[in-house]
Amino acid sequence: MIARILVPAASGTLFGAGLALGGMTNPARVRGFLDLFGDWDPTLAFVMGGAVLVMIIAWRFIPKMAHPLFASGFSLPDRSDLTPQLLIGASLFGIGWGLAGLCPGPGFAILFVAPAQALVFIAALLAGMVVHRLLFDK
């Protein structure tokens, strides 16, 4: 039971610390990455590259495991997950990410560093979740 709380808490803390260390809590870094024809900032590419490298290594171990260490089974994506809702949501996410320079991970991480900056983003994120529930949940 303790693993169900500690493992996600430790993972989230490590993730947030990595985002902060990589500079991803600074919206100007993200906007700088998206500014291909201006003052381009490659920091986000290095952060994403580090994440991809970790996942390449992790994917090598998954076929050899009967189940995850702290769960009864794997929850892996498949092609049936590509619904119009997902594609529209991903597009809205990308637009919001480009405009705000934040996505949920850095948005919550910056909440502890610069709460005033994060409050509008978190409020918009929560409002979007409520609207989705009202429109699509049965």
C-alpha positions, 0 to 999 in steps of 0.5 A: 500500500505504501508503494502505491503512494511513495512510488508515484510521489517519488516519480513525480518529484524526480520528474518535476526536479528534472524539469526545473533543472532542465529549465523547462519551468521557464516559458521563455525556453519553450517559446525559444525552442519553437522560434525556429527563425528567431532566437532559437533555444535548443534546450528543450531538444536536449531535455526531450533527447534525454527522455527518449534515451531513457525510454529506449533503454526502458523499452528493452526491459519491458518484454522481459518483465512479467509485469511492472514492479508496482502494478499487476500489468502494463498499460501500453498504447495501441493504434485503437487509441487514436480517436478524433477526440485524442487528435483534437485534444493533442492539437489544443494541447500543442497550441496552448503549450506554444502560447503559454510556454508551459505544459502540465508538468512544468506548470505544476513544477513552477507552481512551487517556484513562481505561484503567480505565474502558474496560477493562470495556467493551472486555472486554464488547465483545470477549466479545460478538464471541467469542460471536457467532462461536461461535454464528453463524460457519460 
